[in-house]
Amino acid sequence: MSDVWSGLVGQRETGTTLQAAAAAAAQVAVGQQVAVGSMSHAWLFTGPAGSGRSVAARSLAAALQCVGEGPPGCGVCPGCRTVLAGTHPDVRMVVPEGLSISVADIRGVVATAARLPALGRWQVVVIEDADRMTEGASNALLKAIEEPPARTIFLLCAPSTHPDDVAVTVRSRCRLVTLRTPPPEEVAAVLAADGIDADTASWAAAAAQGHVGRARRLARDGDARARRSDVLAIPASLRSLGACVAAADRLVRSAESEAASITTELDADETQALQTALGAGSTGRGTATVVRGSAGVVKDLEKRQRSRATRTQRDALDRALVDLAGFYRDVLLVQAGAEGSRAHPDFDDEVRAVAHVVTSAHALQYLDAVLACRLALEQNVKPIVAVQALTATLRLPAA
Ligand SMILES: [Zn+2]
């Protein structure tokens, strides 16, 4: 059985809250009274990376448009299915294509959301990475959620590591949903339910450190496993300046190629869809005019694709850094004699090799350096510059 809530891993409380809210919204939609506070026009989903913020938001969006029998969110009716497939006309997804969400993006979506729903019961706007809204964008959104149109619901998502990145004025008007990092056993159970064998499932769940999407990729995609191995081989290899420079290069290149493998396919699909929409290949009166007017649209798409490529690269690099941070945490665990839950039990030899040649104070500095590098990348420092500074810091002391 797969209703829209089945994608929420290890979030039982959140599931209950959202189901109740969807049920209340369904009553409101048919003109019934509900208790004050049981349904909200603005939501903010926060939680660590991989906890399923956008999955939760999409599940609620689907349940709001559910037209099935029984409790909203059946997962099989046309409402649920089209929302999950991203084709429901009354659900708009705002995803930053570059590093930020502009005021123009928000104004456009707010204007559309103010109309009555075309098909469903609600106009739903999902803003992923709401922390990437510019100040202007936040202000434009604030106006809309202060006095939301009667049939409009805003669902915002933002990582909990930087709650301040969503303007407090916006946050204070949202109902807050906090997701937690799902425990590895629950992630493993989800993978197993997908048909992955138990050993691979529990290994991938541990290696992904609570990130469900990454656990899936590690379990299924040999390239993703190979990239992880490359990254985890780095710490023990940093014995000379040359090795540090080479490792920085490898990390950045690997993020680039991972991002390229994700975006090339997306780009091609979008370009094809746009060309079809613009009537490429058709002939007859009016075609020339359409094509001339469409040059701007195509250029706009290309611009968004370029900034998405940049962002995907940064996300890939960030995942590599999360793996490295896990490695140094494992080093500290070994040094402390704590054999508890290690992030990378399959790299025990490498972890012990490093634990053997550095002090705990060193290992802690290394861990801090990885976290500082993540921060630098978030603040738009050029990847190669940030990563070279990092690997130079991670250099092992001469034996
Ligand atoms: Zn449904």
Residues whose N, C-alpha, C, O or C-beta is under 5 A from the ligand:
A	BS01	ZN	C66 V67 G68 G73 C74 G75 V76 C77 C80
